[in-house]
């Protein structure tokens, strides 16, 4: 009998448009280790990595659970260009948990990360490896996961880049 696996995601919200299909393909290859019936993905559905991950989970037939950091998240933090995808992914989720924070703040993001990390069997980090100082951000989630002994897989395929120009550190322009 196969075991159920719950995979959480953290990652950059500012992925270049050209990176998104590369990252989705890499995620789906990693998900191929599991049957659709045993795969559950957890995401906060931020634009970028979270959304690409959620879409990949659904594409392979897995189950999606969503953790929304705050009550005002959709209104304040979801850009109008991403709103339709956000709504589609929320609608396709098997469950949506809204954290008990009125405003989307670093504390709300950190609390949402704790929910993901405390429930997950594995964290997939769509991350270029650069350490940032923002509480509740990608490097913070990776650090927290590693500190609690949660396995972390870094997903950053060749050619992946952030909109601000950060590329795969192992690749030269």
VOTORPA-260446 format. One record per atom (N, C-alpha, C): x negated, y negated, z negated; chain; atom name. Coordinates in nm, 3 decimals. Each point is the difference from the previous one (the first is absolute). Layout:
BEGIN
[node [X; Y; Z]; "A"; "CA"],
...
END
This chain:
BEGIN
[node [-0.084; 0.119; 0.000]; "A"; "N"],
[node [0.084; -0.119; 0.000]; "A"; "CA"],
[node [-0.088; -0.125; 0.000]; "A"; "C"],
[node [0.037; -0.100; 0.078]; "A"; "N"],
[node [-0.075; -0.125; 0.007]; "A"; "CA"],
[node [0.037; -0.089; -0.117]; "A"; "C"],
[node [-0.098; -0.080; -0.044]; "A"; "N"],
[node [0.024; -0.093; -0.109]; "A"; "CA"],
[node [0.038; -0.136; 0.055]; "A"; "C"],
[node [0.086; -0.069; -0.072]; "A"; "N"],
[node [0.034; -0.137; 0.037]; "A"; "CA"],
[node [-0.118; -0.090; -0.032]; "A"; "C"],
[node [-0.025; -0.098; 0.084]; "A"; "N"],
[node [-0.108; -0.095; -0.024]; "A"; "CA"],
[node [0.055; -0.141; 0.014]; "A"; "C"],
[node [-0.037; -0.084; -0.096]; "A"; "N"],
[node [0.043; -0.139; 0.000]; "A"; "CA"],
[node [-0.123; -0.085; 0.025]; "A"; "C"],
[node [-0.001; -0.070; 0.113]; "A"; "N"],
[node [-0.113; -0.082; 0.040]; "A"; "CA"],
[node [0.041; -0.146; -0.006]; "A"; "C"],
[node [-0.077; -0.078; -0.075]; "A"; "N"],
[node [0.024; -0.144; -0.008]; "A"; "CA"],
[node [-0.095; -0.071; 0.095]; "A"; "C"],
[node [0.034; -0.123; 0.033]; "A"; "N"],
[node [-0.085; -0.079; 0.089]; "A"; "CA"],
[node [-0.033; -0.134; -0.064]; "A"; "C"],
[node [-0.118; -0.046; 0.031]; "A"; "N"],
[node [-0.039; -0.138; -0.023]; "A"; "CA"],
[node [-0.076; -0.042; 0.124]; "A"; "C"],
[node [-0.002; -0.126; 0.029]; "A"; "N"],
[node [-0.074; -0.041; 0.119]; "A"; "CA"],
[node [0.020; -0.146; 0.034]; "A"; "C"],
[node [-0.074; -0.041; 0.100]; "A"; "N"],
[node [0.000; -0.139; 0.042]; "A"; "CA"],
[node [0.131; -0.038; 0.069]; "A"; "C"],
[node [0.050; -0.116; -0.033]; "A"; "N"],
[node [0.121; -0.050; 0.065]; "A"; "CA"],
[node [-0.034; -0.076; 0.128]; "A"; "C"],
[node [-0.124; -0.038; 0.017]; "A"; "N"],
[node [-0.039; -0.082; 0.115]; "A"; "CA"],
[node [-0.073; 0.081; 0.108]; "A"; "C"],
[node [0.055; 0.117; 0.034]; "A"; "N"],
[node [-0.059; 0.081; 0.106]; "A"; "CA"],
[node [0.022; -0.067; 0.135]; "A"; "C"],
[node [-0.099; 0.012; 0.088]; "A"; "N"],
[node [0.020; -0.049; 0.136]; "A"; "CA"],
[node [0.105; 0.087; 0.068]; "A"; "C"],
[node [0.070; -0.056; 0.096]; "A"; "N"],
[node [0.103; 0.078; 0.071]; "A"; "CA"],
[node [-0.061; 0.121; 0.070]; "A"; "C"],
[node [-0.121; -0.014; 0.054]; "A"; "N"],
[node [-0.066; 0.111; 0.069]; "A"; "CA"],
[node [-0.038; 0.113; -0.096]; "A"; "C"],
[node [-0.016; -0.032; -0.128]; "A"; "N"],
[node [-0.037; 0.102; -0.100]; "A"; "CA"],
[node [0.116; 0.089; -0.041]; "A"; "C"],
[node [0.120; -0.052; 0.006]; "A"; "N"],
[node [0.115; 0.073; -0.053]; "A"; "CA"],
[node [0.020; 0.137; 0.067]; "A"; "C"],
[node [-0.005; 0.012; 0.133]; "A"; "N"],
[node [0.015; 0.134; 0.058]; "A"; "CA"],
[node [-0.117; 0.093; -0.032]; "A"; "C"],
[node [-0.121; -0.055; -0.013]; "A"; "N"],
[node [-0.117; 0.081; -0.038]; "A"; "CA"],
[node [0.020; 0.058; -0.140]; "A"; "C"],
[node [0.047; -0.084; -0.091]; "A"; "N"],
[node [0.020; 0.042; -0.138]; "A"; "CA"],
[node [0.117; 0.098; -0.010]; "A"; "C"],
[node [0.108; -0.027; 0.072]; "A"; "N"],
[node [0.114; 0.093; -0.002]; "A"; "CA"],
[node [-0.042; 0.137; 0.050]; "A"; "C"],
[node [-0.077; 0.005; 0.107]; "A"; "N"],
[node [-0.047; 0.127; 0.054]; "A"; "CA"],
[node [-0.087; 0.074; -0.102]; "A"; "C"],
[node [-0.090; -0.072; -0.065]; "A"; "N"],
[node [-0.086; 0.061; -0.102]; "A"; "CA"],
[node [0.083; 0.054; -0.116]; "A"; "C"],
[node [0.098; -0.077; -0.045]; "A"; "N"],
[node [0.086; 0.046; -0.108]; "A"; "CA"],
[node [0.076; 0.126; 0.040]; "A"; "C"],
[node [0.057; 0.002; 0.119]; "A"; "N"],
[node [0.076; 0.117; 0.044]; "A"; "CA"],
[node [-0.089; 0.123; 0.012]; "A"; "C"],
[node [-0.126; -0.018; 0.039]; "A"; "N"],
[node [-0.093; 0.114; 0.004]; "A"; "CA"],
[node [-0.023; 0.053; -0.142]; "A"; "C"],
[node [-0.012; -0.089; -0.095]; "A"; "N"],
[node [-0.020; 0.044; -0.139]; "A"; "CA"],
[node [0.126; 0.064; -0.056]; "A"; "C"],
[node [0.117; -0.049; 0.039]; "A"; "N"],
[node [0.125; 0.059; -0.046]; "A"; "CA"],
[node [0.022; 0.140; 0.058]; "A"; "C"],
[node [-0.068; 0.032; 0.108]; "A"; "N"],
[node [0.017; 0.131; 0.065]; "A"; "CA"],
[node [-0.039; 0.115; -0.093]; "A"; "C"],
[node [-0.070; -0.028; -0.108]; "A"; "N"],
[node [-0.034; 0.104; -0.100]; "A"; "CA"],
[node [0.124; 0.052; -0.072]; "A"; "C"],
[node [0.107; -0.076; 0.007]; "A"; "N"],
[node [0.121; 0.031; -0.076]; "A"; "CA"],
[node [0.116; 0.022; 0.095]; "A"; "C"],
[node [0.093; 0.085; -0.042]; "A"; "N"],
[node [0.124; 0.010; 0.077]; "A"; "CA"],
[node [0.086; -0.120; -0.037]; "A"; "C"],
[node [0.092; -0.036; 0.088]; "A"; "N"],
[node [0.087; -0.114; -0.025]; "A"; "CA"],
[node [0.077; 0.016; -0.131]; "A"; "C"],
[node [0.039; 0.123; -0.030]; "A"; "N"],
[node [0.080; 0.024; -0.121]; "A"; "CA"],
[node [-0.078; -0.019; -0.130]; "A"; "C"],
[node [-0.133; 0.005; 0.007]; "A"; "N"],
[node [-0.079; -0.017; -0.122]; "A"; "CA"],
[node [-0.062; -0.139; -0.012]; "A"; "C"],
[node [0.015; -0.086; 0.100]; "A"; "N"],
[node [-0.062; -0.132; 0.001]; "A"; "CA"],
[node [0.096; -0.109; -0.046]; "A"; "C"],
[node [-0.041; -0.072; -0.104]; "A"; "N"],
[node [0.071; -0.120; -0.043]; "A"; "CA"],
[node [-0.102; -0.112; -0.008]; "A"; "C"],
[node [0.032; -0.113; 0.064]; "A"; "N"],
[node [-0.086; -0.117; -0.004]; "A"; "CA"],
[node [0.065; -0.108; -0.084]; "A"; "C"],
[node [-0.083; -0.072; -0.076]; "A"; "N"],
[node [0.048; -0.112; -0.082]; "A"; "CA"],
[node [-0.068; -0.128; 0.045]; "A"; "C"],
[node [0.079; -0.105; 0.019]; "A"; "N"],
[node [-0.052; -0.125; 0.053]; "A"; "CA"],
[node [0.076; -0.118; -0.061]; "A"; "C"],
[node [-0.071; -0.112; -0.013]; "A"; "N"],
[node [0.066; -0.125; -0.041]; "A"; "CA"],
[node [0.053; -0.078; 0.120]; "A"; "C"],
[node [-0.026; 0.051; 0.119]; "A"; "N"],
[node [0.049; -0.057; 0.126]; "A"; "CA"],
[node [-0.047; -0.142; 0.029]; "A"; "C"],
[node [-0.118; -0.036; -0.049]; "A"; "N"],
[node [-0.057; -0.126; 0.045]; "A"; "CA"],
[node [-0.028; 0.013; 0.149]; "A"; "C"],
[node [0.000; -0.112; 0.070]; "A"; "N"],
[node [-0.037; 0.002; 0.142]; "A"; "CA"],
[node [-0.141; 0.055; 0.012]; "A"; "C"],
[node [-0.032; 0.060; 0.112]; "A"; "N"],
[node [-0.134; 0.053; 0.020]; "A"; "CA"],
[node [-0.007; 0.147; -0.038]; "A"; "C"],
[node [-0.099; 0.034; -0.081]; "A"; "N"],
[node [-0.029; 0.140; -0.032]; "A"; "CA"],
[node [0.118; 0.073; -0.061]; "A"; "C"],
[node [0.070; -0.063; -0.094]; "A"; "N"],
[node [0.114; 0.067; -0.065]; "A"; "CA"],
[node [0.107; 0.038; 0.102]; "A"; "C"],
[node [0.029; -0.092; 0.092]; "A"; "N"],
[node [0.103; 0.026; 0.100]; "A"; "CA"],
[node [-0.046; 0.105; 0.100]; "A"; "C"],
[node [-0.126; -0.005; 0.043]; "A"; "N"],
[node [-0.052; 0.100; 0.094]; "A"; "CA"],
[node [0.006; 0.138; -0.064]; "A"; "C"],
[node [-0.039; 0.010; -0.127]; "A"; "N"],
[node [0.005; 0.125; -0.074]; "A"; "CA"],
[node [0.144; 0.053; -0.007]; "A"; "C"],
[node [0.093; -0.087; -0.039]; "A"; "N"],
[node [0.140; 0.041; -0.012]; "A"; "CA"],
[node [0.054; 0.050; 0.133]; "A"; "C"],
[node [-0.032; -0.071; 0.107]; "A"; "N"],
[node [0.045; 0.041; 0.133]; "A"; "CA"],
[node [-0.061; 0.135; 0.039]; "A"; "C"],
[node [-0.128; 0.021; -0.034]; "A"; "N"],
[node [-0.066; 0.128; 0.031]; "A"; "CA"],
[node [0.065; 0.114; -0.078]; "A"; "C"],
[node [0.032; -0.022; -0.126]; "A"; "N"],
[node [0.067; 0.103; -0.082]; "A"; "CA"],
[node [0.132; 0.040; 0.065]; "A"; "C"],
[node [0.078; -0.098; 0.040]; "A"; "N"],
[node [0.130; 0.028; 0.062]; "A"; "CA"],
[node [-0.017; 0.065; 0.136]; "A"; "C"],
[node [-0.099; -0.041; 0.077]; "A"; "N"],
[node [-0.024; 0.057; 0.133]; "A"; "CA"],
[node [-0.028; 0.149; -0.007]; "A"; "C"],
[node [-0.075; 0.044; -0.104]; "A"; "N"],
[node [-0.031; 0.143; -0.012]; "A"; "CA"],
[node [0.111; 0.076; -0.073]; "A"; "C"],
[node [0.107; -0.069; -0.039]; "A"; "N"],
[node [0.113; 0.068; -0.064]; "A"; "CA"],
[node [-0.009; 0.009; -0.150]; "A"; "C"],
[node [-0.094; -0.073; -0.060]; "A"; "N"],
[node [-0.012; 0.000; -0.146]; "A"; "CA"],
[node [0.106; -0.088; -0.065]; "A"; "C"],
[node [-0.002; 0.002; -0.130]; "A"; "N"],
[node [0.095; -0.077; -0.080]; "A"; "CA"],
[node [-0.070; -0.127; -0.049]; "A"; "C"],
[node [0.068; -0.112; 0.000]; "A"; "N"],
[node [-0.056; -0.128; -0.041]; "A"; "CA"],
[node [0.067; -0.051; -0.127]; "A"; "C"],
[node [-0.084; -0.038; -0.096]; "A"; "N"],
[node [0.047; -0.068; -0.121]; "A"; "CA"],
[node [-0.061; -0.140; 0.000]; "A"; "C"],
[node [0.078; -0.099; -0.036]; "A"; "N"],
[node [-0.043; -0.139; 0.005]; "A"; "CA"],
[node [0.004; -0.061; -0.140]; "A"; "C"],
[node [-0.105; -0.075; -0.033]; "A"; "N"],
[node [-0.006; -0.076; -0.125]; "A"; "CA"],
[node [-0.015; -0.147; 0.039]; "A"; "C"],
[node [0.103; -0.079; -0.029]; "A"; "N"],
[node [0.000; -0.142; 0.031]; "A"; "CA"],
[node [-0.050; -0.075; -0.125]; "A"; "C"],
[node [-0.105; -0.082; 0.014]; "A"; "N"],
[node [-0.061; -0.062; -0.117]; "A"; "CA"],
[node [0.088; -0.095; -0.081]; "A"; "C"],
[node [0.099; -0.064; 0.063]; "A"; "N"],
[node [0.081; -0.098; -0.074]; "A"; "CA"],
[node [0.136; -0.018; 0.068]; "A"; "C"],
[node [0.090; -0.061; -0.076]; "A"; "N"],
[node [0.134; -0.025; 0.052]; "A"; "CA"],
[node [-0.001; -0.097; 0.118]; "A"; "C"],
[node [-0.092; -0.095; 0.001]; "A"; "N"],
[node [-0.003; -0.099; 0.107]; "A"; "CA"],
[node [-0.095; 0.037; 0.114]; "A"; "C"],
[node [-0.053; 0.122; -0.002]; "A"; "N"],
[node [-0.102; 0.039; 0.096]; "A"; "CA"],
[node [0.047; -0.016; 0.145]; "A"; "C"],
[node [0.117; 0.052; 0.033]; "A"; "N"],
[node [0.051; -0.007; 0.137]; "A"; "CA"],
[node [0.015; -0.146; 0.044]; "A"; "C"],
[node [0.056; -0.080; -0.086]; "A"; "N"],
[node [0.027; -0.140; 0.032]; "A"; "CA"],
[node [-0.129; -0.083; 0.013]; "A"; "C"],
[node [-0.092; 0.016; -0.094]; "A"; "N"],
[node [-0.119; -0.086; -0.005]; "A"; "CA"],
[node [-0.120; 0.053; 0.075]; "A"; "C"],
[node [-0.018; 0.132; 0.006]; "A"; "N"],
[node [-0.127; 0.053; 0.048]; "A"; "CA"],
[node [0.008; 0.069; 0.137]; "A"; "C"],
[node [0.119; 0.030; 0.048]; "A"; "N"],
[node [0.014; 0.069; 0.128]; "A"; "CA"],
[node [0.016; -0.105; 0.110]; "A"; "C"],
[node [-0.101; -0.012; 0.083]; "A"; "N"],
[node [0.000; -0.093; 0.112]; "A"; "CA"],
[node [0.114; 0.036; 0.096]; "A"; "C"],
[node [0.059; -0.101; 0.062]; "A"; "N"],
[node [0.113; 0.024; 0.091]; "A"; "CA"],
[node [-0.037; 0.094; 0.115]; "A"; "C"],
[node [-0.128; 0.002; 0.041]; "A"; "N"],
[node [-0.042; 0.088; 0.110]; "A"; "CA"],
[node [-0.004; 0.147; -0.044]; "A"; "C"],
[node [-0.007; 0.025; -0.129]; "A"; "N"],
[node [-0.006; 0.136; -0.055]; "A"; "CA"],
[node [0.134; 0.044; -0.060]; "A"; "C"],
[node [0.093; -0.091; -0.016]; "A"; "N"],
[node [0.124; 0.027; -0.074]; "A"; "CA"],
[node [0.080; 0.118; 0.056]; "A"; "C"],
[node [0.014; 0.010; 0.131]; "A"; "N"],
[node [0.077; 0.111; 0.057]; "A"; "CA"],
[node [-0.066; 0.135; -0.030]; "A"; "C"],
[node [-0.133; 0.006; 0.012]; "A"; "N"],
[node [-0.071; 0.125; -0.033]; "A"; "CA"],
[node [0.011; 0.031; -0.148]; "A"; "C"],
[node [-0.011; -0.101; -0.084]; "A"; "N"],
[node [0.015; 0.019; -0.145]; "A"; "CA"],
[node [0.137; 0.060; -0.031]; "A"; "C"],
[node [0.104; -0.059; 0.057]; "A"; "N"],
[node [0.136; 0.048; -0.024]; "A"; "CA"],
[node [0.019; 0.143; 0.053]; "A"; "C"],
[node [-0.057; 0.027; 0.118]; "A"; "N"],
[node [0.011; 0.135; 0.058]; "A"; "CA"],
[node [-0.068; 0.103; -0.091]; "A"; "C"],
[node [-0.120; -0.032; -0.048]; "A"; "N"],
[node [-0.073; 0.094; -0.086]; "A"; "CA"],
[node [0.071; 0.020; -0.134]; "A"; "C"],
[node [0.050; -0.108; -0.058]; "A"; "N"],
[node [0.077; 0.013; -0.125]; "A"; "CA"],
[node [0.124; 0.087; 0.022]; "A"; "C"],
[node [0.067; -0.021; 0.112]; "A"; "N"],
[node [0.119; 0.077; 0.031]; "A"; "CA"],
[node [-0.027; 0.147; 0.023]; "A"; "C"],
[node [-0.120; 0.032; 0.048]; "A"; "N"],
[node [-0.037; 0.140; 0.027]; "A"; "CA"],
[node [-0.057; 0.070; -0.123]; "A"; "C"],
[node [-0.026; -0.075; -0.106]; "A"; "N"],
[node [-0.061; 0.057; -0.120]; "A"; "CA"],
[node [0.098; 0.089; -0.075]; "A"; "C"],
[node [-0.054; 0.106; -0.059]; "A"; "N"],
[node [0.081; 0.090; -0.083]; "A"; "CA"],
[node [0.030; -0.064; -0.135]; "A"; "C"],
[node [-0.080; -0.099; -0.038]; "A"; "N"],
[node [0.021; -0.070; -0.126]; "A"; "CA"],
[node [-0.073; -0.133; 0.002]; "A"; "C"],
[node [0.062; -0.101; -0.063]; "A"; "N"],
[node [-0.060; -0.133; -0.011]; "A"; "CA"],
[node [0.009; -0.043; -0.146]; "A"; "C"],
[node [-0.117; -0.031; -0.058]; "A"; "N"],
[node [-0.006; -0.050; -0.138]; "A"; "CA"],
[node [-0.045; -0.146; 0.005]; "A"; "C"],
[node [0.078; -0.089; -0.060]; "A"; "N"],
[node [-0.039; -0.141; -0.010]; "A"; "CA"],
[node [-0.054; -0.021; -0.142]; "A"; "C"],
[node [-0.122; -0.049; -0.007]; "A"; "N"],
[node [-0.064; -0.023; -0.130]; "A"; "CA"],
[node [0.074; -0.111; -0.075]; "A"; "C"],
[node [-0.005; 0.002; -0.134]; "A"; "N"],
[node [0.075; -0.098; -0.080]; "A"; "CA"],
[node [-0.071; -0.135; -0.013]; "A"; "C"],
[node [-0.042; -0.054; 0.113]; "A"; "N"],
[node [-0.062; -0.133; 0.003]; "A"; "CA"],
[node [0.085; -0.087; 0.091]; "A"; "C"],
[node [0.030; -0.121; -0.044]; "A"; "N"],
[node [0.079; -0.090; 0.084]; "A"; "CA"],
[node [-0.084; -0.053; 0.116]; "A"; "C"],
[node [-0.127; -0.031; -0.026]; "A"; "N"],
[node [-0.085; -0.063; 0.100]; "A"; "CA"],
[node [-0.115; 0.091; 0.041]; "A"; "C"],
[node [-0.036; -0.007; 0.127]; "A"; "N"],
[node [-0.114; 0.075; 0.055]; "A"; "CA"],
[node [-0.129; -0.069; -0.043]; "A"; "C"],
[node [-0.064; 0.057; -0.101]; "A"; "N"],
[node [-0.125; -0.055; -0.054]; "A"; "CA"],
[node [-0.103; 0.111; -0.006]; "A"; "C"],
[node [-0.122; -0.037; -0.033]; "A"; "N"],
[node [-0.106; 0.100; -0.016]; "A"; "CA"],
[node [0.040; 0.105; -0.104]; "A"; "C"],
[node [0.069; -0.041; -0.106]; "A"; "N"],
[node [0.046; 0.095; -0.101]; "A"; "CA"],
[node [0.100; 0.099; 0.058]; "A"; "C"],
[node [0.090; -0.049; 0.084]; "A"; "N"],
[node [0.100; 0.088; 0.063]; "A"; "CA"],
[node [-0.068; 0.100; 0.093]; "A"; "C"],
[node [-0.097; -0.047; 0.078]; "A"; "N"],
[node [-0.074; 0.090; 0.091]; "A"; "CA"],
[node [-0.079; 0.105; -0.078]; "A"; "C"],
[node [-0.065; -0.044; -0.108]; "A"; "N"],
[node [-0.078; 0.094; -0.082]; "A"; "CA"],
[node [0.092; 0.105; -0.063]; "A"; "C"],
[node [0.117; -0.043; -0.046]; "A"; "N"],
[node [0.096; 0.095; -0.059]; "A"; "CA"],
[node [0.050; 0.099; 0.105]; "A"; "C"],
[node [0.027; -0.048; 0.121]; "A"; "N"],
[node [0.044; 0.089; 0.108]; "A"; "CA"],
[node [-0.111; 0.100; 0.032]; "A"; "C"],
[node [-0.125; -0.046; 0.003]; "A"; "N"],
[node [-0.112; 0.091; 0.022]; "A"; "CA"],
[node [-0.007; 0.108; -0.107]; "A"; "C"],
[node [0.023; -0.040; -0.126]; "A"; "N"],
[node [-0.002; 0.100; -0.109]; "A"; "CA"],
[node [0.106; 0.107; 0.020]; "A"; "C"],
[node [0.118; -0.040; 0.045]; "A"; "N"],
[node [0.106; 0.099; 0.027]; "A"; "CA"],
[node [-0.046; 0.097; 0.108]; "A"; "C"],
[node [-0.055; -0.053; 0.109]; "A"; "N"],
[node [-0.050; 0.085; 0.108]; "A"; "CA"],
[node [-0.106; 0.096; -0.052]; "A"; "C"],
[node [-0.100; -0.053; -0.070]; "A"; "N"],
[node [-0.113; 0.080; -0.043]; "A"; "CA"],
[node [0.038; 0.103; -0.107]; "A"; "C"],
[node [0.094; -0.034; -0.085]; "A"; "N"],
[node [0.041; 0.093; -0.106]; "A"; "CA"],
[node [0.082; 0.117; 0.053]; "A"; "C"],
[node [0.062; -0.017; 0.116]; "A"; "N"],
[node [0.082; 0.108; 0.058]; "A"; "CA"],
[node [-0.072; 0.079; 0.108]; "A"; "C"],
[node [-0.102; -0.059; 0.061]; "A"; "N"],
[node [-0.062; 0.058; 0.119]; "A"; "CA"],
[node [-0.095; 0.115; -0.032]; "A"; "C"],
[node [-0.013; 0.089; 0.100]; "A"; "N"],
[node [-0.101; 0.105; -0.003]; "A"; "CA"],
[node [-0.126; -0.044; 0.073]; "A"; "C"],
[node [0.015; -0.103; 0.084]; "A"; "N"],
[node [-0.108; -0.048; 0.086]; "A"; "CA"],
[node [0.029; -0.143; 0.038]; "A"; "C"],
[node [-0.105; -0.083; 0.007]; "A"; "N"],
[node [0.014; -0.137; 0.050]; "A"; "CA"],
[node [-0.073; -0.010; 0.133]; "A"; "C"],
[node [0.071; -0.043; 0.104]; "A"; "N"],
[node [-0.064; -0.032; 0.127]; "A"; "CA"],
[node [-0.017; -0.151; 0.004]; "A"; "C"],
[node [-0.125; -0.043; 0.015]; "A"; "N"],
[node [-0.032; -0.142; 0.000]; "A"; "CA"],
[node [-0.041; -0.041; 0.141]; "A"; "C"],
[node [0.083; -0.080; 0.063]; "A"; "N"],
[node [-0.032; -0.056; 0.131]; "A"; "CA"],
[node [-0.083; -0.124; -0.031]; "A"; "C"],
[node [-0.132; 0.022; -0.004]; "A"; "N"],
[node [-0.089; -0.097; -0.064]; "A"; "CA"],
[node [-0.133; -0.005; 0.072]; "A"; "C"],
[node [-0.049; -0.119; 0.023]; "A"; "N"],
[node [-0.129; -0.018; 0.064]; "A"; "CA"],
[node [-0.117; 0.011; -0.098]; "A"; "C"],
[node [0.029; 0.026; -0.125]; "A"; "N"],
[node [-0.104; 0.020; -0.100]; "A"; "CA"],
[node [-0.049; -0.126; -0.068]; "A"; "C"],
[node [0.048; -0.114; 0.043]; "A"; "N"],
[node [-0.044; -0.125; -0.062]; "A"; "CA"],
[node [0.075; -0.020; -0.133]; "A"; "C"],
[node [-0.077; -0.033; -0.102]; "A"; "N"],
[node [0.057; -0.019; -0.132]; "A"; "CA"],
[node [0.051; -0.142; -0.011]; "A"; "C"],
[node [0.125; -0.011; -0.042]; "A"; "N"],
[node [0.061; -0.131; -0.020]; "A"; "CA"],
[node [0.030; -0.019; -0.147]; "A"; "C"],
[node [0.028; -0.122; -0.037]; "A"; "N"],
[node [0.025; -0.028; -0.140]; "A"; "CA"],
[node [0.147; -0.014; -0.034]; "A"; "C"],
[node [0.089; 0.024; 0.096]; "A"; "N"],
[node [0.143; -0.025; -0.024]; "A"; "CA"],
[node [0.064; 0.115; -0.077]; "A"; "C"],
[node [0.058; -0.033; -0.114]; "A"; "N"],
[node [0.071; 0.100; -0.079]; "A"; "CA"],
[node [0.119; 0.051; 0.079]; "A"; "C"],
[node [0.015; 0.132; 0.004]; "A"; "N"],
[node [0.110; 0.060; 0.073]; "A"; "CA"],
[node [-0.032; 0.022; 0.147]; "A"; "C"],
[node [-0.120; -0.036; 0.044]; "A"; "N"],
[node [-0.040; 0.018; 0.139]; "A"; "CA"],
[node [-0.056; 0.139; 0.026]; "A"; "C"],
[node [-0.050; 0.020; 0.121]; "A"; "N"],
[node [-0.046; 0.131; 0.044]; "A"; "CA"],
[node [-0.116; 0.052; -0.084]; "A"; "C"],
[node [-0.106; -0.080; -0.015]; "A"; "N"],
[node [-0.115; 0.050; -0.076]; "A"; "CA"],
[node [0.037; 0.024; -0.147]; "A"; "C"],
[node [0.090; -0.080; -0.053]; "A"; "N"],
[node [0.047; 0.019; -0.138]; "A"; "CA"],
[node [0.072; 0.134; -0.013]; "A"; "C"],
[node [0.085; 0.033; 0.097]; "A"; "N"],
[node [0.073; 0.128; -0.004]; "A"; "CA"],
[node [-0.097; 0.118; 0.013]; "A"; "C"],
[node [-0.100; -0.012; 0.087]; "A"; "N"],
[node [-0.099; 0.107; 0.016]; "A"; "CA"],
[node [-0.078; 0.018; -0.130]; "A"; "C"],
[node [-0.040; -0.109; -0.061]; "A"; "N"],
[node [-0.075; 0.006; -0.127]; "A"; "CA"],
[node [0.085; 0.066; -0.109]; "A"; "C"],
[node [0.126; -0.037; -0.010]; "A"; "N"],
[node [0.090; 0.059; -0.100]; "A"; "CA"],
[node [0.018; 0.149; 0.025]; "A"; "C"],
[node [0.019; 0.039; 0.125]; "A"; "N"],
[node [0.020; 0.141; 0.034]; "A"; "CA"],
[node [-0.123; 0.082; -0.039]; "A"; "C"],
[node [-0.116; -0.049; 0.039]; "A"; "N"],
[node [-0.123; 0.073; -0.031]; "A"; "CA"],
[node [-0.022; 0.009; -0.151]; "A"; "C"],
[node [0.033; -0.105; -0.073]; "A"; "N"],
[node [-0.017; 0.000; -0.146]; "A"; "CA"],
[node [0.088; 0.104; -0.067]; "A"; "C"],
[node [0.116; 0.027; 0.057]; "A"; "N"],
[node [0.089; 0.101; -0.060]; "A"; "CA"],
[node [-0.018; 0.138; 0.061]; "A"; "C"],
[node [-0.099; 0.015; 0.088]; "A"; "N"],
[node [-0.031; 0.130; 0.057]; "A"; "CA"],
[node [0.090; 0.042; 0.116]; "A"; "C"],
[node [0.073; -0.095; 0.056]; "A"; "N"],
[node [0.087; 0.030; 0.114]; "A"; "CA"],
[node [-0.086; 0.006; 0.126]; "A"; "C"],
[node [0.012; 0.107; 0.080]; "A"; "N"],
[node [-0.076; 0.005; 0.125]; "A"; "CA"],
[node [0.038; -0.117; 0.092]; "A"; "C"],
[node [-0.103; -0.056; 0.064]; "A"; "N"],
[node [0.019; -0.112; 0.091]; "A"; "CA"],
[node [-0.061; 0.037; 0.135]; "A"; "C"],
[node [0.077; -0.018; 0.107]; "A"; "N"],
[node [-0.052; 0.016; 0.135]; "A"; "CA"],
[node [0.001; -0.136; 0.067]; "A"; "C"],
[node [-0.116; -0.041; 0.051]; "A"; "N"],
[node [-0.010; -0.126; 0.072]; "A"; "CA"],
[node [0.037; 0.025; 0.146]; "A"; "C"],
[node [0.089; -0.083; 0.053]; "A"; "N"],
[node [0.044; 0.009; 0.139]; "A"; "CA"],
[node [-0.043; -0.131; 0.067]; "A"; "C"],
[node [-0.102; 0.007; 0.083]; "A"; "N"],
[node [-0.046; -0.117; 0.074]; "A"; "CA"],
[node [-0.067; 0.050; 0.127]; "A"; "C"],
[node [0.081; 0.033; 0.101]; "A"; "N"],
[node [-0.055; 0.059; 0.123]; "A"; "CA"],
[node [-0.088; -0.098; 0.077]; "A"; "C"],
[node [-0.090; 0.052; 0.082]; "A"; "N"],
[node [-0.082; -0.088; 0.085]; "A"; "CA"],
[node [0.090; -0.093; 0.081]; "A"; "C"],
[node [-0.039; -0.128; 0.003]; "A"; "N"],
[node [0.077; -0.100; 0.073]; "A"; "CA"],
[node [0.102; -0.073; -0.086]; "A"; "C"],
[node [0.025; 0.048; -0.121]; "A"; "N"],
[node [0.095; -0.067; -0.088]; "A"; "CA"],
[node [-0.057; -0.136; -0.042]; "A"; "C"],
[node [0.088; -0.097; -0.011]; "A"; "N"],
[node [-0.041; -0.135; -0.038]; "A"; "CA"],
[node [0.113; -0.073; -0.069]; "A"; "C"],
[node [-0.038; -0.094; -0.082]; "A"; "N"],
[node [0.097; -0.089; -0.060]; "A"; "CA"],
[node [0.011; -0.124; 0.088]; "A"; "C"],
[node [0.112; -0.069; -0.009]; "A"; "N"],
[node [0.022; -0.120; 0.082]; "A"; "CA"],
[node [-0.105; -0.107; -0.023]; "A"; "C"],
[node [-0.058; -0.002; -0.119]; "A"; "N"],
[node [-0.102; -0.102; -0.027]; "A"; "CA"],
[node [-0.137; 0.039; 0.056]; "A"; "C"],
[node [-0.007; 0.110; 0.075]; "A"; "N"],
[node [-0.124; 0.037; 0.066]; "A"; "CA"],
[node [-0.081; 0.107; -0.069]; "A"; "C"],
[node [0.038; 0.045; -0.119]; "A"; "N"],
[node [-0.075; 0.106; -0.066]; "A"; "CA"],
[node [0.021; 0.130; 0.074]; "A"; "C"],
[node [-0.109; 0.064; 0.041]; "A"; "N"],
[node [0.007; 0.125; 0.076]; "A"; "CA"],
[node [-0.054; 0.114; -0.085]; "A"; "C"],
[node [0.010; 0.117; 0.053]; "A"; "N"],
[node [-0.060; 0.119; -0.060]; "A"; "CA"],
[node [-0.146; -0.032; -0.032]; "A"; "C"],
[node [-0.041; 0.006; -0.130]; "A"; "N"],
[node [-0.137; -0.037; -0.035]; "A"; "CA"],
[node [-0.105; 0.085; 0.070]; "A"; "C"],
[node [0.034; 0.117; 0.045]; "A"; "N"],
[node [-0.096; 0.087; 0.067]; "A"; "CA"],
[node [-0.014; -0.028; 0.148]; "A"; "C"],
[node [0.075; -0.092; 0.051]; "A"; "N"],
[node [-0.001; -0.028; 0.145]; "A"; "CA"],
[node [-0.049; -0.142; 0.024]; "A"; "C"],
[node [-0.072; -0.018; 0.107]; "A"; "N"],
[node [-0.047; -0.133; 0.038]; "A"; "CA"],
[node [0.089; -0.054; 0.111]; "A"; "C"],
[node [0.014; -0.129; 0.003]; "A"; "N"],
[node [0.080; -0.064; 0.106]; "A"; "CA"],
[node [-0.075; -0.003; 0.129]; "A"; "C"],
END
